[in-house]
Amino acid sequence: MASGASNRAPAADAAGISDAAGEPGLEPGLPTTTTVALKIAVVGPLGVGKTTFVTSVSDIAPLTTEEPMSGPAPAGAPPTKTTTTVAMDFGRISLDDRVVLYLFGTPGQERFWFLWDGLVEGALGAIVLVDVRRLEESFDVLERLEDRGVPFVVAANCFPDAPLYPVEDLRAAMDLPLSVPVVLCDARERSSCRDVLLDLSTYLLALTHPEPGVTPNTIR
Protein backbone atom coordinates (compact mmCIF):
# COMPACT_ATOMS: atom_id res chain seq x y z
CA MET A 1 0.00 0.00 0.00
CA ALA A 2 1.06 3.56 -0.54
CA SER A 3 3.23 5.16 2.10
CA GLY A 4 2.24 8.45 3.70
CA ALA A 5 5.84 9.66 3.77
CA SER A 6 5.87 11.64 0.55
CA ASN A 7 2.22 12.36 -0.35
CA ARG A 8 2.91 10.87 -3.79
CA ALA A 9 0.26 8.63 -5.29
CA PRO A 10 0.10 6.83 -8.65
CA ALA A 11 -3.54 7.85 -9.03
CA ALA A 12 -2.80 11.50 -8.47
CA ASP A 13 0.16 11.46 -10.82
CA ALA A 14 -1.86 9.76 -13.56
CA ALA A 15 -4.54 12.42 -13.29
CA GLY A 16 -2.02 15.26 -13.30
CA ILE A 17 -3.00 16.25 -9.76
CA SER A 18 -0.67 18.56 -7.85
CA ASP A 19 -0.50 19.46 -4.20
CA ALA A 20 -0.51 22.98 -2.82
CA ALA A 21 3.22 23.24 -3.39
CA GLY A 22 2.77 22.56 -7.10
CA GLU A 23 4.46 19.18 -7.00
CA PRO A 24 2.74 16.01 -8.24
CA GLY A 25 0.90 14.56 -5.28
CA LEU A 26 -2.42 14.89 -3.55
CA GLU A 27 -5.40 16.74 -4.91
CA PRO A 28 -5.97 20.43 -4.03
CA GLY A 29 -8.86 20.94 -1.61
CA LEU A 30 -8.34 17.73 0.36
CA PRO A 31 -8.08 17.98 4.15
CA THR A 32 -4.57 18.83 5.31
CA THR A 33 -4.57 15.56 7.26
CA THR A 34 -4.74 13.53 4.02
CA THR A 35 -1.48 11.68 3.50
CA VAL A 36 -2.33 8.59 1.43
CA ALA A 37 -4.03 8.20 -1.95
CA LEU A 38 -4.83 4.73 -3.27
CA LYS A 39 -5.74 3.87 -6.85
CA ILE A 40 -8.35 1.37 -8.05
CA ALA A 41 -9.16 0.68 -11.72
CA VAL A 42 -12.71 -0.06 -12.87
CA VAL A 43 -12.50 -2.00 -16.12
CA GLY A 44 -14.67 -3.95 -18.52
CA PRO A 45 -15.97 -4.00 -22.08
CA LEU A 46 -18.33 -1.44 -23.57
CA GLY A 47 -21.68 -0.93 -21.87
CA VAL A 48 -21.17 -2.93 -18.66
CA GLY A 49 -21.70 0.05 -16.31
CA LYS A 50 -18.23 1.41 -15.51
CA THR A 51 -19.27 5.06 -15.68
CA THR A 52 -22.41 4.29 -13.67
CA PHE A 53 -20.34 2.49 -11.02
CA VAL A 54 -17.87 5.36 -10.59
CA THR A 55 -20.67 7.93 -10.56
CA SER A 56 -22.70 5.99 -7.98
CA VAL A 57 -19.95 5.53 -5.43
CA SER A 58 -17.87 8.73 -5.81
CA ASP A 59 -18.03 11.32 -3.03
CA ILE A 60 -17.48 14.08 -5.57
CA ALA A 61 -19.04 14.92 -8.90
CA PRO A 62 -17.07 12.51 -11.08
CA LEU A 63 -15.05 13.45 -14.11
CA THR A 64 -16.46 11.58 -17.10
CA THR A 65 -15.56 11.70 -20.78
CA GLU A 66 -18.78 10.39 -22.30
CA GLU A 67 -19.24 11.32 -25.96
CA PRO A 68 -21.95 10.39 -28.47
CA MET A 69 -21.10 7.25 -30.41
CA SER A 70 -20.22 7.97 -34.02
CA GLY A 71 -22.18 4.99 -35.29
CA PRO A 72 -24.47 2.21 -34.11
CA ALA A 73 -23.58 0.38 -30.92
CA PRO A 74 -21.21 -2.54 -31.49
CA ALA A 75 -22.66 -6.04 -31.53
CA GLY A 76 -23.53 -7.14 -28.01
CA ALA A 77 -23.77 -3.65 -26.55
CA PRO A 78 -27.12 -2.59 -25.06
CA PRO A 79 -29.37 -1.15 -27.80
CA THR A 80 -29.90 1.98 -25.69
CA LYS A 81 -26.15 2.64 -25.56
CA THR A 82 -25.62 5.99 -27.34
CA THR A 83 -22.50 7.33 -25.60
CA THR A 84 -19.09 5.92 -24.82
CA THR A 85 -16.13 6.79 -22.59
CA VAL A 86 -13.31 8.08 -24.78
CA ALA A 87 -10.66 8.71 -22.11
CA MET A 88 -11.53 7.81 -18.53
CA ASP A 89 -13.93 8.19 -15.63
CA PHE A 90 -12.52 9.56 -12.39
CA GLY A 91 -14.05 9.54 -8.92
CA ARG A 92 -12.88 9.92 -5.34
CA ILE A 93 -13.87 8.40 -2.02
CA SER A 94 -12.58 9.68 1.33
CA LEU A 95 -12.06 6.64 3.55
CA ASP A 96 -11.16 8.81 6.54
CA ASP A 97 -9.34 12.10 7.24
CA ARG A 98 -6.05 10.52 6.16
CA VAL A 99 -6.81 8.16 3.25
CA VAL A 100 -8.54 8.77 -0.08
CA LEU A 101 -9.39 6.27 -2.78
CA TYR A 102 -9.19 7.27 -6.44
CA LEU A 103 -11.29 5.34 -8.97
CA PHE A 104 -10.24 5.28 -12.62
CA GLY A 105 -12.75 3.90 -15.11
CA THR A 106 -11.22 2.69 -18.37
CA PRO A 107 -12.69 3.08 -21.87
CA GLY A 108 -14.71 0.10 -23.06
CA GLN A 109 -14.18 0.36 -26.81
CA GLU A 110 -11.11 -1.50 -27.97
CA ARG A 111 -9.92 1.41 -30.12
CA PHE A 112 -9.36 3.43 -26.92
CA TRP A 113 -7.46 0.68 -25.12
CA PHE A 114 -4.14 2.41 -25.78
CA LEU A 115 -5.07 4.49 -22.70
CA TRP A 116 -5.12 1.40 -20.48
CA ASP A 117 -1.47 1.38 -19.45
CA GLY A 118 -1.60 4.83 -17.89
CA LEU A 119 -4.92 4.23 -16.16
CA VAL A 120 -4.12 0.79 -14.75
CA GLU A 121 -0.45 1.39 -13.92
CA GLY A 122 0.08 1.77 -10.18
CA ALA A 123 -3.38 0.48 -9.25
CA LEU A 124 -3.61 -1.62 -6.10
CA GLY A 125 -6.24 -3.70 -7.82
CA ALA A 126 -9.12 -3.65 -10.27
CA ILE A 127 -12.84 -4.25 -10.41
CA VAL A 128 -13.88 -6.07 -13.59
CA LEU A 129 -17.50 -5.32 -14.40
CA VAL A 130 -19.20 -7.91 -16.60
CA ASP A 131 -22.58 -8.40 -18.26
CA VAL A 132 -23.68 -12.03 -17.86
CA ARG A 133 -25.38 -11.91 -21.28
CA ARG A 134 -22.04 -11.40 -23.03
CA LEU A 135 -19.33 -12.78 -20.78
CA GLU A 136 -17.08 -13.58 -23.74
CA GLU A 137 -16.48 -9.86 -24.26
CA SER A 138 -14.73 -9.76 -20.87
CA PHE A 139 -12.11 -12.39 -21.70
CA ASP A 140 -9.67 -9.92 -23.29
CA VAL A 141 -10.04 -7.59 -20.30
CA LEU A 142 -9.26 -10.39 -17.84
CA GLU A 143 -6.26 -11.46 -19.90
CA ARG A 144 -4.87 -7.91 -19.97
CA LEU A 145 -5.04 -7.68 -16.18
CA GLU A 146 -3.49 -11.10 -15.71
CA ASP A 147 -0.64 -10.18 -18.07
CA ARG A 148 0.01 -7.04 -15.99
CA GLY A 149 -0.17 -8.90 -12.68
CA VAL A 150 -3.00 -6.68 -11.39
CA PRO A 151 -5.17 -8.44 -8.78
CA PHE A 152 -8.88 -8.12 -9.44
CA VAL A 153 -12.39 -9.10 -8.44
CA VAL A 154 -15.16 -9.78 -10.95
CA ALA A 155 -18.49 -8.04 -10.39
CA ALA A 156 -21.48 -9.13 -12.47
CA ASN A 157 -23.65 -6.05 -12.96
CA CYS A 158 -27.28 -7.12 -12.48
CA PHE A 159 -29.09 -5.48 -15.36
CA PRO A 160 -32.91 -5.55 -14.96
CA ASP A 161 -33.45 -7.82 -17.96
CA ALA A 162 -30.42 -10.07 -17.38
CA PRO A 163 -30.76 -13.60 -15.97
CA LEU A 164 -29.29 -14.37 -12.56
CA TYR A 165 -26.68 -17.10 -12.38
CA PRO A 166 -24.90 -18.57 -9.35
CA VAL A 167 -21.46 -17.04 -8.98
CA GLU A 168 -19.86 -20.45 -9.29
CA ASP A 169 -21.45 -20.86 -12.72
CA LEU A 170 -20.05 -17.47 -13.71
CA ARG A 171 -16.62 -18.46 -12.39
CA ALA A 172 -16.65 -21.63 -14.44
CA ALA A 173 -17.78 -19.79 -17.58
CA MET A 174 -14.87 -17.34 -17.23
CA ASP A 175 -12.42 -20.09 -16.20
CA LEU A 176 -11.39 -18.20 -13.06
CA PRO A 177 -9.48 -19.80 -10.19
CA LEU A 178 -11.17 -20.17 -6.81
CA SER A 179 -8.93 -17.48 -5.38
CA VAL A 180 -10.51 -14.72 -7.52
CA PRO A 181 -13.68 -13.32 -5.91
CA VAL A 182 -16.81 -13.27 -8.08
CA VAL A 183 -19.70 -11.16 -6.80
CA LEU A 184 -23.02 -9.73 -7.94
CA CYS A 185 -23.67 -5.99 -7.90
CA ASP A 186 -25.97 -3.22 -9.04
CA ALA A 187 -23.83 -0.40 -10.44
CA ARG A 188 -26.70 2.05 -9.88
CA GLU A 189 -26.67 1.52 -6.12
CA ARG A 190 -24.00 3.22 -4.00
CA SER A 191 -24.22 0.58 -1.26
CA SER A 192 -23.75 -2.24 -3.78
CA CYS A 193 -20.70 -0.53 -5.32
CA ARG A 194 -19.30 0.06 -1.85
CA ASP A 195 -19.67 -3.66 -1.08
CA VAL A 196 -17.66 -4.52 -4.21
CA LEU A 197 -14.90 -2.18 -3.07
CA LEU A 198 -14.93 -3.87 0.33
CA ASP A 199 -14.67 -7.27 -1.37
CA LEU A 200 -11.65 -6.05 -3.32
CA SER A 201 -10.07 -4.62 -0.16
CA THR A 202 -10.58 -7.92 1.68
CA TYR A 203 -9.05 -9.81 -1.23
CA LEU A 204 -6.03 -7.50 -1.41
CA LEU A 205 -5.46 -7.82 2.34
CA ALA A 206 -5.68 -11.61 2.06
CA LEU A 207 -3.08 -11.57 -0.72
CA THR A 208 -0.64 -9.46 1.30
CA HIS A 209 -1.35 -11.09 4.68
CA PRO A 210 -2.44 -14.66 3.91
CA GLU A 211 -3.61 -16.92 6.71
CA PRO A 212 -2.24 -20.47 6.63
CA GLY A 213 -4.64 -22.79 4.86
CA VAL A 214 -7.09 -20.02 3.92
CA THR A 215 -7.85 -19.20 0.29
CA PRO A 216 -8.12 -15.40 -0.33
CA ASN A 217 -11.65 -15.65 -1.65
CA THR A 218 -14.85 -13.73 -0.90
CA ILE A 219 -18.01 -14.93 -2.60
CA ARG A 220 -21.49 -13.57 -1.94
Rosetta silent file (secondary structure, phi, psi, omega in degrees, C-alpha in Angstrom):
SEQUENCE: MASGASNRAPAADAAGISDAAGEPGLEPGLPTTTTVALKIAVVGPLGVGKTTFVTSVSDIAPLTTEEPMSGPAPAGAPPTKTTTTVAMDFGRISLDDRVVLYLFGTPGQERFWFLWDGLVEGALGAIVLVDVRRLEESFDVLERLEDRGVPFVVAANCFPDAPLYPVEDLRAAMDLPLSVPVVLCDARERSSCRDVLLDLSTYLLALTHPEPGVTPNTIR
SCORE:     score description
SCORE:     0.000 S_00000001
   1 L     0.000  159.682 -175.570    0.000    0.000    0.000 S_00000001
   2 L   -67.289  145.283  178.070    1.061    3.560   -0.540 S_00000001
   3 L   -89.454  147.158  178.507    3.233    5.162    2.104 S_00000001
   4 L   -86.247    7.856 -172.744    2.241    8.452    3.701 S_00000001
   5 L   -71.463  -31.895 -171.510    5.837    9.655    3.768 S_00000001
   6 L  -121.345   -4.159 -176.668    5.867   11.644    0.548 S_00000001
   7 L    65.955    6.320  177.381    2.217   12.356   -0.352 S_00000001
   8 L   -82.147  144.652  178.941    2.912   10.871   -3.793 S_00000001
   9 L  -147.884  132.829  178.830    0.262    8.627   -5.286 S_00000001
  10 H   -54.565  -38.267 -178.163    0.098    6.835   -8.652 S_00000001
  11 H   -64.633  -43.920 -178.879   -3.538    7.851   -9.030 S_00000001
  12 H   -66.300  -40.593  178.974   -2.801   11.505   -8.468 S_00000001
  13 H   -63.551  -41.910 -178.643    0.156   11.458  -10.825 S_00000001
  14 H   -64.493  -30.079 -179.481   -1.859    9.757  -13.563 S_00000001
  15 L   -89.873   -0.923 -178.676   -4.540   12.417  -13.288 S_00000001
  16 L    72.809   27.547 -177.346   -2.022   15.262  -13.299 S_00000001
  17 L   -83.153  138.433  178.155   -2.998   16.252   -9.757 S_00000001
  18 E  -122.056  152.902  176.449   -0.669   18.561   -7.852 S_00000001
  19 L   -87.308 -176.193 -174.657   -0.504   19.458   -4.196 S_00000001
  20 L   -61.804  -23.739 -179.361   -0.511   22.981   -2.820 S_00000001
  21 L   -83.741   -3.719  178.785    3.216   23.240   -3.395 S_00000001
  22 L    88.202    3.341  178.935    2.766   22.565   -7.099 S_00000001
  23 L   -94.798  150.768  177.410    4.463   19.177   -7.001 S_00000001
  24 E   -56.086  132.927 -178.409    2.740   16.011   -8.244 S_00000001
  25 L   173.430 -133.713 -174.252    0.897   14.560   -5.282 S_00000001
  26 L   -82.825  157.818 -172.197   -2.425   14.890   -3.553 S_00000001
  27 L   -69.364  138.907  174.135   -5.401   16.745   -4.910 S_00000001
  28 L   -60.874  144.831  177.751   -5.972   20.428   -4.029 S_00000001
  29 L    92.360   -8.664  176.003   -8.857   20.942   -1.614 S_00000001
  30 L   -74.624  155.583  175.953   -8.343   17.735    0.358 S_00000001
  31 L   -55.609  145.633 -178.737   -8.084   17.985    4.153 S_00000001
  32 L   -64.406  -16.137  178.641   -4.568   18.834    5.306 S_00000001
  33 L   -79.790  -11.754 -177.411   -4.568   15.562    7.255 S_00000001
  34 L   -68.679  124.187 -178.591   -4.739   13.527    4.022 S_00000001
  35 L  -125.403  -14.987 -173.802   -1.477   11.677    3.499 S_00000001
  36 E  -131.971  131.227  173.531   -2.326    8.590    1.429 S_00000001
  37 E  -122.414  128.823 -177.849   -4.034    8.204   -1.948 S_00000001
  38 E  -116.043  144.622 -173.331   -4.827    4.730   -3.267 S_00000001
  39 E  -114.091  130.447  175.639   -5.737    3.868   -6.851 S_00000001
  40 E  -126.191  135.297  176.832   -8.347    1.373   -8.053 S_00000001
  41 E   -98.187  139.426  174.508   -9.156    0.684  -11.716 S_00000001
  42 E  -113.830  111.933 -169.544  -12.713   -0.058  -12.867 S_00000001
  43 E  -125.617  167.024  178.422  -12.497   -2.000  -16.121 S_00000001
  44 L   152.951  167.393  179.803  -14.669   -3.951  -18.521 S_00000001
  45 L   -71.814  178.421 -178.364  -15.968   -3.996  -22.079 S_00000001
  46 L   -59.956  134.279  169.892  -18.334   -1.438  -23.567 S_00000001
  47 L    78.406   18.801 -179.902  -21.678   -0.933  -21.867 S_00000001
  48 L   -94.484   -6.716  175.459  -21.165   -2.931  -18.657 S_00000001
  49 L   108.425   21.993 -178.182  -21.701    0.049  -16.313 S_00000001
  50 H   -64.038  -47.008  179.417  -18.228    1.406  -15.510 S_00000001
  51 H   -63.914  -40.528  178.215  -19.272    5.064  -15.683 S_00000001
  52 H   -62.021  -42.444 -179.879  -22.414    4.290  -13.674 S_00000001
  53 H   -60.778  -51.924 -177.835  -20.343    2.489  -11.017 S_00000001
  54 H   -62.184  -42.318 -179.947  -17.868    5.359  -10.585 S_00000001
  55 H   -63.660  -40.073 -176.232  -20.675    7.935  -10.563 S_00000001
  56 H   -66.763  -38.192 -169.672  -22.701    5.986   -7.981 S_00000001
  57 H  -100.365  -14.265 -176.303  -19.949    5.532   -5.426 S_00000001
  58 L   -69.116  140.174  175.140  -17.870    8.730   -5.807 S_00000001
  59 L   -74.989  -22.809 -177.521  -18.032   11.318   -3.026 S_00000001
  60 L  -113.146  165.381  172.249  -17.476   14.084   -5.567 S_00000001
  61 L   -63.279  118.033 -172.406  -19.044   14.921   -8.896 S_00000001
  62 L   -71.858  154.348  169.206  -17.068   12.506  -11.084 S_00000001
  63 E   -86.050  122.351  176.335  -15.048   13.447  -14.109 S_00000001
  64 L  -126.476  156.022  179.780  -16.464   11.584  -17.098 S_00000001
  65 L  -126.477   47.894  178.946  -15.556   11.698  -20.782 S_00000001
  66 E   -75.412  129.680  177.829  -18.779   10.387  -22.296 S_00000001
  67 E  -131.498  150.862  176.929  -19.238   11.323  -25.956 S_00000001
  68 E   -59.002  140.565  177.990  -21.952   10.386  -28.470 S_00000001
  69 L   -71.621  140.230 -175.370  -21.100    7.249  -30.409 S_00000001
  70 L   -77.495  -11.263 -179.698  -20.215    7.975  -34.020 S_00000001
  71 L  -152.130 -169.374  178.517  -22.185    4.991  -35.293 S_00000001
  72 L   -64.421  154.591  178.550  -24.470    2.210  -34.111 S_00000001
  73 L   -60.201  140.627  177.996  -23.579    0.381  -30.924 S_00000001
  74 L   -60.019  158.802  178.996  -21.210   -2.541  -31.491 S_00000001
  75 L   -55.318  132.084  178.971  -22.663   -6.042  -31.528 S_00000001
  76 L    95.829  -21.004  178.768  -23.525   -7.145  -28.014 S_00000001
  77 L   -74.553  152.412  178.216  -23.772   -3.648  -26.550 S_00000001
  78 L   -57.068  139.822 -177.601  -27.119   -2.590  -25.060 S_00000001
  79 L   -62.915  -22.545  179.706  -29.372   -1.148  -27.803 S_00000001
  80 L   -85.640   -0.567 -177.926  -29.904    1.982  -25.694 S_00000001
  81 L   -72.729  112.684 -178.668  -26.152    2.644  -25.563 S_00000001
  82 L  -120.010  -10.460  178.335  -25.625    5.993  -27.338 S_00000001
  83 E  -126.914  163.391  179.774  -22.504    7.332  -25.598 S_00000001
  84 E  -146.856  149.651  176.071  -19.089    5.917  -24.820 S_00000001
  85 E   -77.295  124.991 -176.626  -16.132    6.788  -22.586 S_00000001
  86 L  -104.828   -9.271  178.125  -13.310    8.083  -24.775 S_00000001
  87 L  -136.379  -72.144  179.764  -10.658    8.711  -22.111 S_00000001
  88 L  -166.262  165.522  164.972  -11.531    7.812  -18.534 S_00000001
  89 E  -110.110  146.128 -178.941  -13.925    8.191  -15.625 S_00000001
  90 E  -139.377  126.684  176.828  -12.520    9.565  -12.390 S_00000001
  91 E  -137.230  168.319 -177.152  -14.050    9.538   -8.921 S_00000001
  92 E  -140.034  140.079  175.650  -12.879    9.924   -5.336 S_00000001
  93 E  -128.064  128.238  175.144  -13.866    8.398   -2.019 S_00000001
  94 E   -89.848  113.462 -179.421  -12.576    9.681    1.328 S_00000001
  95 L   -77.168  -36.804  172.523  -12.055    6.644    3.550 S_00000001
  96 L  -162.356 -167.604 -177.695  -11.163    8.814    6.541 S_00000001
  97 L   -66.750  -16.180 -173.501   -9.341   12.095    7.244 S_00000001
  98 L  -107.276  -29.879 -169.515   -6.049   10.517    6.156 S_00000001
  99 E  -120.039  131.798  172.757   -6.813    8.155    3.254 S_00000001
 100 E  -120.885  151.611  178.781   -8.544    8.774   -0.081 S_00000001
 101 E  -115.955  125.626  176.871   -9.389    6.271   -2.780 S_00000001
 102 E  -102.031  132.022  178.264   -9.190    7.271   -6.444 S_00000001
 103 E  -109.442  127.567  178.356  -11.288    5.341   -8.970 S_00000001
 104 E  -118.083  112.351  175.135  -10.245    5.278  -12.620 S_00000001
 105 E   -89.110  131.740 -176.802  -12.752    3.898  -15.114 S_00000001
 106 L   -91.822  156.140  174.868  -11.216    2.694  -18.375 S_00000001
 107 L   -63.692  147.874 -179.960  -12.690    3.077  -21.875 S_00000001
 108 L   -92.155  -30.610 -178.641  -14.707    0.100  -23.056 S_00000001
 109 L   -73.779  135.841 -174.107  -14.182    0.358  -26.805 S_00000001
 110 H   -60.250  -30.120 -177.787  -11.107   -1.501  -27.970 S_00000001
 111 H   -69.461  -11.793  176.403   -9.921    1.415  -30.118 S_00000001
 112 H  -103.838    7.652 -175.624   -9.360    3.428  -26.918 S_00000001
 113 H   -70.351   -9.476  176.283   -7.459    0.676  -25.123 S_00000001
 114 H   -64.161  -16.073  178.251   -4.142    2.408  -25.783 S_00000001
 115 H   -82.568  -10.307 -174.438   -5.066    4.485  -22.699 S_00000001
 116 H   -56.379  -47.667 -172.347   -5.118    1.403  -20.483 S_00000001
 117 H   -54.874  -46.094 -179.171   -1.472    1.382  -19.452 S_00000001
 118 H   -68.538  -33.608 -177.087   -1.599    4.833  -17.892 S_00000001
 119 H   -79.366  -33.152 -177.072   -4.922    4.233  -16.161 S_00000001
 120 H   -91.007  -26.459 -178.282   -4.121    0.795  -14.752 S_00000001
 121 L   -58.334  131.752  177.980   -0.448    1.390  -13.921 S_00000001
 122 L    83.892   -1.155  179.920    0.085    1.766  -10.184 S_00000001
 123 L   -73.212  139.218  174.272   -3.377    0.485   -9.250 S_00000001
 124 L   -65.166  -35.198 -179.226   -3.606   -1.625   -6.105 S_00000001
 125 E  -170.384 -178.046 -176.229   -6.240   -3.700   -7.819 S_00000001
 126 E  -138.658  151.499  170.094   -9.123   -3.652  -10.271 S_00000001
 127 E  -108.098  120.496  178.544  -12.839   -4.254  -10.413 S_00000001
 128 E   -99.038  108.539  176.103  -13.881   -6.068  -13.595 S_00000001
 129 E   -84.466  135.910  179.896  -17.502   -5.325  -14.404 S_00000001
 130 E  -132.448  155.854  172.819  -19.198   -7.906  -16.602 S_00000001
 131 L  -109.418  119.610 -173.273  -22.581   -8.398  -18.260 S_00000001
 132 H   -64.063  -17.521 -179.667  -23.678  -12.029  -17.862 S_00000001
 133 H   -79.351  -12.242 -179.093  -25.380  -11.908  -21.280 S_00000001
 134 H  -149.340   56.943 -177.867  -22.038  -11.399  -23.033 S_00000001
 135 H   -59.617  -32.764 -175.461  -19.333  -12.778  -20.779 S_00000001
 136 H   -60.639  -24.195  179.427  -17.081  -13.582  -23.745 S_00000001
 137 H   -72.370  -12.668 -179.935  -16.479   -9.864  -24.259 S_00000001
 138 H   -90.851  -10.015 -174.013  -14.725   -9.761  -20.865 S_00000001
 139 H   -62.485  -42.470  179.107  -12.105  -12.389  -21.702 S_00000001
 140 H   -63.941  -37.507  179.191   -9.668   -9.918  -23.287 S_00000001
 141 H   -63.573  -46.563  179.224  -10.041   -7.592  -20.298 S_00000001
 142 H   -61.138  -41.444 -179.800   -9.264  -10.390  -17.843 S_00000001
 143 H   -63.875  -40.193 -179.818   -6.258  -11.456  -19.899 S_00000001
 144 H   -63.330  -39.919  177.975   -4.868   -7.914  -19.968 S_00000001
 145 H   -68.338  -41.934  178.766   -5.044   -7.675  -16.176 S_00000001
 146 H   -62.387  -40.709  179.276   -3.490  -11.097  -15.710 S_00000001
 147 H   -63.401  -31.315 -179.032   -0.645  -10.184  -18.066 S_00000001
 148 H   -89.505   -5.266  179.674    0.010   -7.044  -15.993 S_00000001
 149 L    70.421   27.853 -179.849   -0.169   -8.897  -12.681 S_00000001
 150 L   -91.573  119.277  177.243   -3.002   -6.684  -11.393 S_00000001
 151 L   -67.616  146.820 -175.517   -5.172   -8.440   -8.776 S_00000001
 152 E  -150.326  159.382  166.543   -8.885   -8.119   -9.443 S_00000001
 153 E  -115.514  153.886  178.096  -12.391   -9.100   -8.444 S_00000001
 154 E  -107.318  126.104  179.922  -15.157   -9.779  -10.952 S_00000001
 155 E  -119.258  116.090  177.930  -18.491   -8.042  -10.386 S_00000001
 156 E   -83.436  112.468 -179.581  -21.485   -9.127  -12.468 S_00000001
 157 E   -73.767  122.293 -174.147  -23.652   -6.049  -12.961 S_00000001
 158 L   -85.605   84.410  175.772  -27.281   -7.120  -12.477 S_00000001
 159 L   -66.641  147.456 -175.482  -29.094   -5.476  -15.361 S_00000001
 160 L   -55.911  -35.376 -176.282  -32.905   -5.546  -14.957 S_00000001
 161 L  -100.798   12.233 -179.157  -33.451   -7.823  -17.964 S_00000001
 162 L   -94.001  144.215  176.837  -30.424  -10.065  -17.382 S_00000001
 163 L   -69.147  157.041  175.998  -30.757  -13.598  -15.972 S_00000001
 164 L  -101.866  129.169  178.716  -29.294  -14.373  -12.563 S_00000001
 165 L  -121.147  147.844  172.370  -26.675  -17.104  -12.377 S_00000001
 166 L   -59.208  144.866 -176.757  -24.903  -18.573   -9.350 S_00000001
 167 H   -61.835  -29.643  179.672  -21.462  -17.040   -8.977 S_00000001
 168 H   -68.686  -32.362  175.242  -19.857  -20.453   -9.286 S_00000001
 169 H   -67.305  -39.259  177.834  -21.447  -20.865  -12.723 S_00000001
 170 H   -65.469  -41.238  178.941  -20.049  -17.474  -13.712 S_00000001
 171 H   -59.886  -44.482 -179.392  -16.620  -18.460  -12.386 S_00000001
 172 H   -65.229  -40.066 -178.476  -16.654  -21.634  -14.444 S_00000001
 173 H   -65.649  -30.224  179.564  -17.782  -19.786  -17.583 S_00000001
 174 H   -97.033    0.797  177.921  -14.872  -17.338  -17.227 S_00000001
 175 L    55.439   49.352 -179.231  -12.423  -20.087  -16.203 S_00000001
 176 L   -98.152  143.604  176.682  -11.394  -18.196  -13.064 S_00000001
 177 L   -68.968  160.809 -179.451   -9.478  -19.802  -10.194 S_00000001
 178 L   -61.277  -25.061 -176.438  -11.168  -20.172   -6.811 S_00000001
 179 L   -71.577  -19.610 -177.372   -8.927  -17.482   -5.379 S_00000001
 180 L   -88.554  118.749  179.541  -10.512  -14.724   -7.524 S_00000001
 181 L   -65.075  137.900  172.978  -13.678  -13.316   -5.913 S_00000001
 182 E  -123.731  124.586 -174.980  -16.809  -13.266   -8.080 S_00000001
 183 E  -133.817  164.932  173.392  -19.700  -11.157   -6.801 S_00000001
 184 E  -103.722  146.594  179.673  -23.024   -9.727   -7.940 S_00000001
 185 E  -151.418  165.778  171.577  -23.666   -5.993   -7.904 S_00000001
 186 L  -122.378  106.196 -174.174  -25.971   -3.222   -9.038 S_00000001
 187 L   -64.229  -12.112  178.818  -23.831   -0.403  -10.443 S_00000001
 188 L   -83.205  -16.988 -173.542  -26.701    2.048   -9.885 S_00000001
 189 L  -103.901  123.440 -178.813  -26.667    1.521   -6.116 S_00000001
 190 H   -59.526  -42.951 -177.198  -23.997    3.215   -4.004 S_00000001
 191 H   -64.377  -36.409  178.872  -24.222    0.580   -1.261 S_00000001
 192 H   -67.758  -42.457  177.396  -23.748   -2.237   -3.783 S_00000001
 193 H   -64.026  -39.095  177.779  -20.702   -0.532   -5.318 S_00000001
 194 H   -62.084  -39.290  179.365  -19.298    0.056   -1.850 S_00000001
 195 H   -63.860  -37.141  177.663  -19.669   -3.662   -1.083 S_00000001
 196 H   -64.114  -41.585  177.360  -17.661   -4.525   -4.205 S_00000001
 197 H   -63.041  -37.604  176.888  -14.899   -2.181   -3.075 S_00000001
 198 H   -66.405  -39.415  175.992  -14.930   -3.874    0.328 S_00000001
 199 H   -60.191  -43.240  178.595  -14.667   -7.272   -1.372 S_00000001
 200 H   -64.600  -42.449  179.635  -11.653   -6.045   -3.318 S_00000001
 201 H   -61.191  -43.306  178.599  -10.071   -4.622   -0.160 S_00000001
 202 H   -62.076  -41.885  179.345  -10.577   -7.917    1.675 S_00000001
 203 H   -63.714  -44.517 -179.632   -9.053   -9.809   -1.233 S_00000001
 204 H   -64.659  -39.266  177.624   -6.028   -7.501   -1.408 S_00000001
 205 H   -64.927  -39.229  178.910   -5.461   -7.823    2.336 S_00000001
 206 H   -65.555  -33.725  178.595   -5.677  -11.611    2.064 S_00000001
 207 H   -69.418  -36.765 -176.408   -3.081  -11.566   -0.723 S_00000001
 208 H   -88.519  -23.986  179.172   -0.644   -9.464    1.298 S_00000001
 209 L  -133.564   66.779 -175.918   -1.352  -11.086    4.678 S_00000001
 210 L   -68.111  143.424  173.276   -2.439  -14.657    3.910 S_00000001
 211 L   -94.325  138.650 -179.209   -3.608  -16.918    6.711 S_00000001
 212 L   -54.690  127.463  176.142   -2.236  -20.468    6.629 S_00000001
 213 L    78.639    4.133 -178.671   -4.643  -22.789    4.858 S_00000001
 214 L  -109.839  128.118  176.131   -7.086  -20.017    3.922 S_00000001
 215 L   -82.616  129.055 -178.766   -7.851  -19.201    0.285 S_00000001
 216 L   -71.625   77.642 -173.207   -8.118  -15.400   -0.327 S_00000001
 217 L  -137.262  132.238  173.389  -11.650  -15.650   -1.654 S_00000001
 218 L  -126.288  116.843 -179.638  -14.850  -13.730   -0.896 S_00000001
 219 L  -123.949  131.104  175.467  -18.013  -14.932   -2.596 S_00000001
 220 L  -140.558    0.000    0.000  -21.492  -13.570   -1.939 S_00000001
